[in-house]
Amino acid sequence: MEVDSIGIASDHAGFFLKEKIKKLLAGKVEIKDYGCTNSESVDYPNFCQTLALDISKRKTQAGIAVCGTGFGMSIVANKFSGVRAYCPWDEYTCKMGRLHNDANVLCLGARTLNHDRALDLVNLWLSTSFDQSNEKHLRRLDKITQIEKQTLKSH
């Protein structure tokens, strides 16, 4: 994936992994941190909503969202038009989410993934491009876009 900027958000459970990811990406891409700012308990929708809205409005190109499991962040992010968030747990699922689904938000579980593995998944996600040459993947993304137009309010 070729991006100039990545937004990153976490809740309290994902705060320390988020900080490690920021160090990993420093100097490679512009990073916009959507919070949270420490490990004190917060509500994850507050932070993911802002990140997903900016991706939906194309103010940032892609995002990484970290909570305890990654699931809550994924649920919130996928409420926004143009956002394709997923929670990979290994190299295969990480690669396929990009290659076949053009996933633009990587959701990670700070309590379910070893942090070194999570950093490896970030690198793999960034180095994998969507397979635009495969008609079936393009057709499926078009169908997802049509569903969004029917069900999601445009921002």
Backbone as ProteinMPNN parsed JSONL, in Angstrom:
{"seq_chain_A": "MEVDSIGIASDHAGFFLKEKIKKLLAGKVEIKDYGCTNSESVDYPNFCQTLALDISKRKTQAGIAVCGTGFGMSIVANKFSGVRAYCPWDEYTCKMGRLHNDANVLCLGARTLNHDRALDLVNLWLSTSFDQSNEKHLRRLDKITQIEKQTLKSH", "coords_chain_A": {"N_chain_A": [[0.858, -1.163, 0.0], [0.659, 2.112, -0.921], [1.05, 4.913, 0.822], [0.961, 8.241, 2.072], [0.237, 9.226, 4.474], [-0.862, 8.117, 7.667], [-3.42, 7.495, 9.922], [-3.708, 6.938, 13.42], [-5.159, 5.287, 16.143], [-6.152, 4.541, 19.509], [-7.482, 2.789, 22.367], [-7.3, 2.7, 25.953], [-6.305, 0.106, 26.457], [-4.876, -0.432, 24.174], [-2.921, 1.482, 24.107], [-0.045, 1.32, 24.675], [0.906, -0.41, 22.664], [0.15, 1.101, 20.452], [1.93, 3.252, 20.705], [4.347, 1.93, 20.211], [3.945, 1.222, 17.546], [3.87, 3.746, 16.362], [6.56, 4.499, 16.7], [7.744, 2.582, 15.052], [6.81, 3.41, 12.546], [7.751, 5.977, 12.3], [9.282, 8.486, 10.415], [8.844, 7.103, 8.08], [6.228, 7.436, 7.124], [3.786, 10.075, 7.304], [2.303, 10.542, 10.424], [-0.755, 10.697, 12.046], [-1.951, 11.103, 15.169], [-4.735, 10.037, 16.806], [-5.352, 9.709, 19.413], [-5.861, 7.506, 22.201], [-4.196, 9.286, 24.911], [-2.892, 8.145, 27.032], [-2.727, 5.366, 29.388], [-5.034, 5.271, 30.893], [-8.395, 4.323, 31.602], [-10.672, 4.55, 28.915], [-13.307, 5.212, 26.5], [-13.374, 3.383, 23.647], [-14.879, 3.944, 21.207], [-14.912, 6.741, 20.928], [-12.395, 7.529, 19.991], [-11.842, 5.983, 17.733], [-13.933, 6.699, 16.065], [-13.334, 9.32, 15.219], [-10.978, 8.906, 13.756], [-11.943, 7.123, 11.73], [-13.859, 8.724, 10.492], [-12.257, 10.729, 9.34], [-10.87, 9.167, 7.466], [-13.004, 8.352, 5.879], [-13.747, 10.826, 4.851], [-11.563, 11.3, 3.37], [-9.414, 12.66, 4.459], [-7.277, 11.526, 5.625], [-5.281, 8.776, 4.533], [-5.207, 6.075, 5.328], [-5.598, 3.847, 8.156], [-4.735, 2.799, 11.504], [-5.979, 1.001, 14.156], [-6.145, 0.337, 17.565], [-7.127, -1.744, 20.151], [-8.156, -3.712, 22.982], [-8.867, -6.234, 21.8], [-9.127, -5.589, 19.13], [-11.512, -5.902, 17.874], [-13.659, -4.189, 18.707], [-12.813, -1.687, 17.754], [-12.804, -2.259, 15.02], [-15.527, -2.708, 14.531], [-16.614, -0.15, 15.014], [-15.183, 1.423, 13.113], [-16.049, 0.356, 10.676], [-18.542, 1.427, 10.349], [-18.465, 3.603, 8.771], [-18.579, 5.125, 5.594], [-16.612, 3.987, 2.911], [-14.63, 2.975, 4.478], [-12.752, 0.159, 5.192], [-12.275, -1.939, 7.447], [-10.401, -4.341, 9.309], [-9.457, -7.255, 11.305], [-6.735, -8.804, 11.397], [-5.029, -11.831, 12.37], [-2.831, -13.274, 11.813], [-0.14, -13.813, 9.424], [-1.232, -14.667, 6.973], [-4.001, -13.879, 7.052], [-3.638, -11.17, 7.318], [-2.329, -10.427, 4.938], [-4.224, -11.237, 2.975], [-6.401, -9.587, 3.541], [-5.572, -7.117, 2.578], [-4.773, -7.723, -0.098], [-7.053, -8.922, -1.342], [-9.306, -7.523, -0.359], [-8.744, -4.845, -0.136], [-8.315, -3.568, 2.338], [-8.325, -0.754, 4.39], [-8.043, 0.021, 6.978], [-6.312, -1.152, 9.632], [-6.913, -3.182, 12.273], [-5.926, -3.972, 15.488], [-5.349, -6.253, 18.192], [-4.232, -5.516, 21.259], [-4.15, -7.054, 23.5], [-4.384, -9.579, 22.578], [-2.519, -10.218, 20.689], [0.939, -10.89, 20.425], [3.198, -8.254, 20.867], [5.436, -7.905, 19.183], [4.702, -9.522, 17.042], [2.451, -8.114, 16.217], [3.649, -5.762, 15.263], [5.03, -6.839, 13.103], [2.818, -7.512, 11.539], [1.856, -4.973, 10.937], [3.926, -4.024, 9.262], [3.684, -5.908, 7.168], [1.069, -5.392, 6.28], [1.389, -2.779, 5.304], [3.16, -3.259, 3.229], [1.789, -4.722, 1.388], [-0.127, -4.703, -1.518], [-3.325, -3.922, -2.947], [-4.878, -6.217, -5.135], [-5.459, -5.136, -8.02], [-5.697, -6.135, -10.528], [-7.346, -8.282, -10.632], [-10.436, -9.121, -11.612], [-12.615, -10.141, -10.134], [-12.176, -9.283, -7.503], [-12.335, -6.515, -7.781], [-14.985, -6.299, -8.654], [-16.345, -7.217, -6.38], [-15.64, -5.278, -4.494], [-16.91, -3.101, -5.668], [-19.551, -3.899, -5.269], [-19.675, -3.765, -2.485], [-19.382, -1.012, -2.183], [-21.788, -0.185, -3.35], [-23.608, -1.225, -1.484], [-22.891, 0.344, 0.719], [-23.711, 2.86, -0.222], [-26.444, 2.504, -0.202], [-27.008, 2.063, 2.474], [-25.454, 3.547, 4.314], [-25.067, 6.78, 5.613], [-23.705, 9.429, 3.828], [-20.676, 11.158, 4.478]], "CA_chain_A": [[0.0, 0.0, 0.0], [1.437, 3.343, -0.965], [0.365, 5.999, 1.512], [1.802, 9.289, 2.634], [-0.182, 9.494, 5.852], [-1.634, 7.094, 8.367], [-3.976, 7.858, 11.214], [-3.618, 5.856, 14.393], [-5.982, 5.527, 17.33], [-6.226, 3.43, 20.456], [-8.054, 3.025, 23.682], [-6.31, 2.485, 27.008], [-5.693, -1.216, 26.31], [-3.983, -0.413, 23.027], [-2.041, 2.65, 24.133], [1.388, 1.025, 24.587], [1.168, -0.928, 21.32], [0.051, 2.247, 19.536], [3.187, 4.001, 20.792], [5.365, 1.129, 19.509], [3.671, 1.341, 16.108], [4.313, 5.087, 15.959], [8.022, 4.449, 16.581], [8.033, 1.783, 13.859], [6.467, 4.159, 11.331], [8.383, 7.301, 12.311], [10.188, 8.729, 9.304], [8.395, 6.389, 6.879], [4.985, 8.078, 6.704], [3.243, 11.049, 8.249], [1.414, 9.873, 11.37], [-1.667, 11.537, 12.816], [-2.387, 10.367, 16.355], [-6.096, 10.398, 17.205], [-5.51, 9.383, 20.824], [-5.814, 8.228, 23.454], [-2.876, 9.809, 25.244], [-2.3, 7.404, 28.151], [-3.346, 4.058, 29.604], [-6.213, 5.364, 31.758], [-9.574, 3.787, 30.933], [-11.458, 5.435, 28.044], [-14.239, 4.518, 25.612], [-12.732, 3.293, 22.33], [-15.57, 4.56, 20.064], [-14.585, 8.166, 20.807], [-11.147, 7.721, 19.253], [-11.959, 5.342, 16.423], [-14.888, 7.469, 15.261], [-12.635, 10.454, 14.616], [-10.093, 8.329, 12.742], [-12.727, 6.589, 10.61], [-14.484, 9.85, 9.798], [-11.236, 11.351, 8.49], [-10.624, 8.278, 6.326], [-14.195, 8.45, 5.042], [-13.693, 12.133, 4.181], [-10.284, 11.306, 2.655], [-8.455, 13.565, 5.092], [-6.113, 10.661, 5.798], [-5.39, 7.699, 3.55], [-5.365, 4.758, 5.942], [-5.563, 3.939, 9.605], [-4.465, 1.674, 12.39], [-6.756, 1.174, 15.378], [-5.713, -0.678, 18.518], [-7.809, -1.863, 21.443], [-7.802, -4.989, 23.593], [-8.987, -7.321, 20.822], [-9.235, -5.059, 17.771], [-12.881, -6.068, 17.383], [-14.458, -2.988, 18.939], [-12.363, -0.669, 16.806], [-13.261, -2.672, 13.695], [-16.972, -2.484, 14.452], [-16.836, 1.297, 14.883], [-14.624, 1.925, 11.849], [-16.845, -0.108, 9.54], [-19.793, 2.19, 10.265], [-18.207, 4.775, 7.937], [-18.468, 4.889, 4.162], [-15.256, 3.967, 2.37], [-13.708, 2.35, 5.426], [-12.734, -1.298, 5.169], [-11.452, -2.298, 8.605], [-10.344, -5.771, 9.615], [-8.63, -7.675, 12.443], [-5.96, -10.008, 11.088], [-4.35, -12.431, 13.516], [-1.604, -13.901, 11.348], [0.356, -13.266, 8.168], [-2.16, -14.967, 5.885], [-5.185, -13.02, 7.114], [-3.196, -9.788, 7.094], [-2.063, -10.246, 3.506], [-5.459, -11.383, 2.195], [-7.23, -8.4, 3.752], [-5.098, -6.086, 1.654], [-4.721, -8.227, -1.467], [-8.381, -9.206, -1.883], [-10.366, -6.64, 0.134], [-8.266, -3.459, -0.093], [-8.555, -3.056, 3.691], [-7.59, 0.488, 4.634], [-7.86, 0.203, 8.422], [-5.783, -2.33, 10.305], [-7.306, -3.204, 13.683], [-5.084, -4.929, 16.202], [-5.646, -6.512, 19.591], [-3.036, -5.413, 22.099], [-4.21, -8.117, 24.512], [-4.502, -10.88, 21.916], [-1.345, -10.415, 19.835], [2.265, -10.51, 20.892], [3.456, -6.95, 20.259], [6.359, -8.064, 18.053], [3.9, -10.039, 15.927], [1.612, -7.001, 15.755], [4.502, -4.884, 14.455], [5.238, -7.551, 11.837], [1.587, -7.384, 10.76], [1.829, -3.597, 10.419], [4.836, -3.989, 8.111], [3.103, -6.699, 6.082], [-0.092, -4.632, 5.793], [1.878, -1.648, 4.51], [3.908, -3.709, 2.047], [0.901, -5.492, 0.511], [-1.016, -3.874, -2.332], [-4.566, -4.508, -3.445], [-4.747, -6.842, -6.453], [-6.379, -4.448, -8.93], [-5.777, -6.844, -11.807], [-8.308, -9.374, -10.526], [-11.784, -8.585, -11.815], [-13.565, -10.532, -9.085], [-11.97, -8.424, -6.328], [-12.897, -5.209, -8.137], [-16.443, -6.449, -8.674], [-16.811, -7.336, -4.998], [-15.527, -3.955, -3.861], [-18.007, -2.292, -6.217], [-20.778, -4.306, -4.575], [-19.606, -3.189, -1.136], [-19.664, 0.42, -2.343], [-23.234, -0.047, -3.573], [-24.256, -1.447, -0.188], [-22.657, 1.557, 1.514], [-24.574, 3.936, -0.731], [-27.821, 2.206, 0.186], [-27.227, 1.926, 3.916], [-24.697, 4.474, 5.144], [-25.149, 8.209, 5.325], [-22.433, 9.962, 3.353], [-20.125, 12.215, 5.324]], "C_chain_A": [[0.908, 1.23, 0.0], [0.62, 4.466, -0.348], [1.392, 6.996, 2.017], [1.482, 9.531, 4.098], [-1.024, 8.347, 6.39], [-2.138, 7.697, 9.665], [-3.887, 6.666, 12.139], [-4.395, 6.238, 15.641], [-5.931, 4.303, 18.23], [-7.121, 3.806, 21.619], [-6.943, 2.753, 24.694], [-5.587, 1.146, 26.858], [-4.67, -1.247, 25.179], [-2.929, 0.673, 23.052], [-0.567, 2.287, 23.928], [1.758, 0.424, 23.228], [1.093, 0.197, 20.295], [1.358, 3.033, 19.534], [4.325, 3.249, 20.099], [5.188, 1.234, 17.992], [4.118, 2.704, 15.599], [5.826, 5.132, 15.801], [8.433, 3.679, 15.331], [7.849, 2.596, 12.579], [7.16, 5.513, 11.219], [9.402, 7.411, 11.18], [9.79, 8.034, 8.009], [7.151, 7.029, 6.277], [4.615, 9.141, 7.731], [2.225, 10.322, 9.126], [0.554, 10.917, 12.063], [-2.223, 10.688, 13.948], [-3.737, 10.898, 16.815], [-6.369, 10.088, 18.676], [-5.769, 7.904, 20.987], [-4.36, 8.557, 23.817], [-2.217, 9.123, 26.431], [-3.08, 6.109, 28.354], [-4.512, 4.088, 30.595], [-7.458, 4.994, 30.954], [-10.361, 4.859, 30.173], [-12.413, 4.572, 27.219], [-13.694, 4.549, 24.184], [-13.519, 3.944, 21.192], [-15.208, 6.029, 19.856], [-13.376, 8.396, 19.912], [-11.227, 7.127, 17.849], [-12.898, 6.116, 15.504], [-14.191, 8.61, 14.53], [-11.697, 9.986, 13.507], [-10.889, 7.885, 11.514], [-13.404, 7.7, 9.811], [-13.484, 10.53, 8.87], [-10.874, 10.47, 7.294], [-11.796, 8.353, 5.358], [-14.206, 9.745, 4.237], [-12.413, 12.319, 3.368], [-9.318, 12.369, 3.172], [-7.179, 12.82, 5.478], [-6.352, 9.411, 4.964], [-5.705, 6.333, 4.148], [-5.258, 4.913, 7.446], [-5.201, 2.636, 10.282], [-5.202, 1.969, 13.687], [-6.459, 0.011, 16.319], [-6.563, -0.606, 19.779], [-7.42, -3.22, 22.024], [-7.814, -6.144, 22.612], [-8.909, -6.859, 19.373], [-10.661, -5.095, 17.256], [-13.721, -4.81, 17.549], [-14.103, -1.885, 17.96], [-12.859, -0.991, 15.396], [-14.752, -2.409, 13.515], [-17.271, -1.007, 14.246], [-16.386, 1.784, 13.514], [-15.494, 1.547, 10.657], [-18.223, 0.529, 9.452], [-19.67, 3.358, 9.288], [-17.971, 4.377, 6.482], [-17.009, 4.95, 3.711], [-14.224, 3.355, 3.287], [-13.88, 0.836, 5.341], [-11.745, -1.762, 6.238], [-11.509, -3.803, 8.844], [-9.349, -6.049, 10.728], [-7.842, -8.931, 12.083], [-5.259, -10.538, 12.338], [-3.069, -13.158, 13.124], [-1.238, -13.322, 9.979], [-0.627, -13.489, 7.022], [-3.359, -14.02, 5.904], [-4.818, -11.56, 6.883], [-3.014, -9.52, 5.602], [-3.35, -10.294, 2.686], [-6.391, -10.183, 2.366], [-6.837, -7.247, 2.841], [-5.264, -6.542, 0.205], [-6.111, -8.373, -2.083], [-9.435, -8.169, -1.524], [-9.981, -5.173, 0.201], [-8.544, -2.808, 1.265], [-7.688, -1.833, 3.949], [-7.489, 0.85, 6.108], [-7.47, -1.142, 9.026], [-6.142, -2.23, 11.78], [-6.544, -4.32, 14.383], [-5.515, -5.057, 17.654], [-4.38, -6.515, 20.422], [-2.997, -6.501, 23.169], [-4.259, -9.51, 23.888], [-3.32, -11.207, 21.012], [-0.079, -10.073, 20.604], [2.633, -9.214, 20.17], [4.448, -7.031, 19.103], [5.617, -8.592, 16.823], [3.024, -8.932, 15.352], [2.42, -6.052, 14.874], [4.819, -5.53, 13.106], [4.008, -7.434, 10.942], [1.448, -5.98, 10.184], [2.714, -3.502, 9.18], [4.267, -4.751, 6.916], [1.921, -5.973, 5.455], [0.366, -3.5, 4.879], [2.573, -2.089, 3.223], [3.052, -4.509, 1.061], [-0.052, -4.554, -0.215], [-2.264, -4.655, -2.723], [-4.344, -5.044, -4.854], [-5.791, -6.259, -7.402], [-6.546, -5.171, -10.259], [-6.824, -7.958, -11.792], [-9.73, -8.821, -10.544], [-12.739, -8.948, -10.684], [-13.401, -9.677, -7.827], [-12.535, -7.029, -6.578], [-14.422, -5.247, -8.11], [-17.007, -6.502, -7.246], [-16.708, -6.01, -4.257], [-16.599, -3.011, -4.38], [-19.325, -2.632, -5.531], [-20.814, -3.761, -3.151], [-19.922, -1.701, -1.189], [-21.151, 0.657, -2.563], [-24.018, -0.265, -2.281], [-24.094, -0.22, 0.701], [-23.575, 2.689, 1.075], [-26.024, 3.74, -0.308], [-28.047, 2.313, 1.691], [-26.529, 2.953, 4.792], [-24.887, 5.907, 4.679], [-23.767, 8.691, 4.906], [-21.978, 11.097, 4.253], [-19.534, 13.257, 4.427]], "O_chain_A": [[1.809, 1.353, 0.829], [-0.373, 4.914, -0.92], [2.527, 6.647, 2.341], [2.331, 9.98, 4.868], [-1.785, 7.706, 5.666], [-1.387, 8.326, 10.41], [-3.979, 5.519, 11.701], [-4.301, 7.363, 16.131], [-5.699, 3.183, 17.775], [-7.464, 4.97, 21.825], [-5.781, 2.596, 24.321], [-4.384, 1.062, 27.106], [-3.706, -2.011, 25.231], [-2.126, 0.782, 22.125], [0.096, 2.892, 23.085], [2.827, 0.727, 22.698], [1.896, 0.236, 19.363], [1.838, 3.435, 18.475], [5.178, 3.871, 19.465], [6.166, 1.323, 17.25], [4.687, 2.801, 14.512], [6.326, 5.744, 14.857], [9.364, 4.078, 14.631], [8.64, 2.482, 11.643], [7.154, 6.126, 10.152], [10.265, 6.549, 11.013], [10.339, 8.34, 6.951], [7.038, 7.148, 5.057], [5.071, 9.109, 8.874], [1.386, 9.575, 8.623], [1.064, 11.9, 12.6], [-2.886, 9.678, 13.712], [-3.864, 12.069, 17.172], [-7.509, 10.197, 19.129], [-5.878, 7.16, 20.013], [-3.426, 8.159, 23.122], [-1.099, 9.478, 26.804], [-3.986, 5.795, 27.582], [-4.933, 3.038, 31.082], [-7.559, 5.314, 29.77], [-10.672, 5.923, 30.709], [-12.328, 3.344, 27.245], [-13.569, 5.618, 23.586], [-12.894, 4.465, 20.269], [-15.199, 6.508, 18.721], [-13.344, 9.365, 19.153], [-10.728, 7.717, 16.89], [-12.675, 6.176, 14.294], [-14.439, 8.833, 13.345], [-11.631, 10.601, 12.442], [-10.54, 8.235, 10.387], [-13.505, 7.616, 8.587], [-13.824, 10.872, 7.737], [-10.597, 10.99, 6.213], [-11.597, 8.41, 4.144], [-14.625, 9.759, 3.079], [-12.206, 13.365, 2.753], [-8.509, 12.907, 2.417], [-6.123, 13.432, 5.636], [-7.498, 9.033, 4.717], [-6.399, 5.528, 3.528], [-4.878, 5.97, 7.951], [-5.336, 1.546, 9.726], [-5.069, 3.055, 14.251], [-6.515, -1.152, 15.921], [-6.7, 0.452, 20.394], [-6.435, -3.813, 21.584], [-6.883, -6.948, 22.585], [-8.649, -7.667, 18.482], [-10.991, -4.393, 16.3], [-14.423, -4.409, 16.62], [-14.983, -1.228, 17.404], [-13.285, -0.097, 14.665], [-15.182, -1.939, 12.461], [-18.089, -0.65, 13.399], [-17.131, 2.484, 12.829], [-15.655, 2.34, 9.729], [-18.996, 0.193, 8.555], [-20.66, 4.032, 9.006], [-17.257, 3.418, 6.189], [-16.27, 5.859, 4.089], [-13.058, 3.229, 2.912], [-14.991, 0.309, 5.408], [-10.557, -1.95, 5.977], [-12.532, -4.448, 8.611], [-8.512, -5.21, 11.059], [-8.26, -10.032, 12.443], [-4.938, -9.776, 13.25], [-2.311, -13.605, 13.986], [-1.935, -12.457, 9.449], [-0.831, -12.601, 6.194], [-3.694, -13.425, 4.88], [-5.604, -10.802, 6.315], [-3.488, -8.512, 5.077], [-3.542, -9.469, 1.793], [-7.094, -9.809, 1.427], [-7.694, -6.489, 2.388], [-5.831, -5.823, -0.618], [-6.319, -7.984, -3.233], [-10.367, -7.95, -2.298], [-10.809, -4.336, 0.559], [-8.954, -1.65, 1.337], [-6.473, -1.865, 3.754], [-6.909, 1.88, 6.453], [-8.205, -2.125, 8.938], [-5.72, -1.296, 12.461], [-6.525, -5.463, 13.926], [-5.985, -4.097, 18.265], [-3.551, -7.417, 20.3], [-1.928, -6.829, 23.684], [-4.183, -10.511, 24.6], [-3.145, -12.359, 20.615], [-0.033, -9.089, 21.342], [2.397, -9.098, 18.968], [4.311, -6.288, 18.131], [5.875, -8.159, 15.701], [2.874, -8.825, 14.134], [1.924, -5.587, 13.848], [4.87, -4.844, 12.085], [4.134, -7.274, 9.728], [0.971, -5.816, 9.061], [2.294, -2.957, 8.159], [4.361, -4.286, 5.78], [1.788, -5.942, 4.231], [-0.203, -3.29, 3.808], [2.567, -1.356, 2.235], [3.544, -4.927, 0.012], [-0.704, -3.713, 0.405], [-2.25, -5.883, -2.816], [-3.693, -4.394, -5.672], [-6.873, -6.821, -7.566], [-7.448, -4.846, -11.031], [-7.147, -8.515, -12.841], [-10.162, -8.143, -9.612], [-13.59, -8.139, -10.315], [-14.388, -9.378, -7.155], [-13.142, -6.432, -5.689], [-15.065, -4.329, -7.6], [-18.036, -5.891, -6.959], [-17.595, -5.662, -3.478], [-17.141, -2.207, -3.621], [-20.126, -1.742, -5.246], [-21.867, -3.343, -2.669], [-20.648, -1.187, -0.337], [-21.714, 1.605, -2.015], [-24.991, 0.442, -2.02], [-25.044, 0.207, 1.359], [-24.148, 3.392, 1.908], [-26.745, 4.712, -0.081], [-29.154, 2.62, 2.133], [-26.975, 3.206, 5.911], [-24.868, 6.192, 3.482], [-22.773, 8.388, 5.566], [-22.786, 11.893, 4.731], [-19.004, 14.258, 4.908]]}, "name": "protein", "num_of_chains": 1, "seq": "MEVDSIGIASDHAGFFLKEKIKKLLAGKVEIKDYGCTNSESVDYPNFCQTLALDISKRKTQAGIAVCGTGFGMSIVANKFSGVRAYCPWDEYTCKMGRLHNDANVLCLGARTLNHDRALDLVNLWLSTSFDQSNEKHLRRLDKITQIEKQTLKSH"}
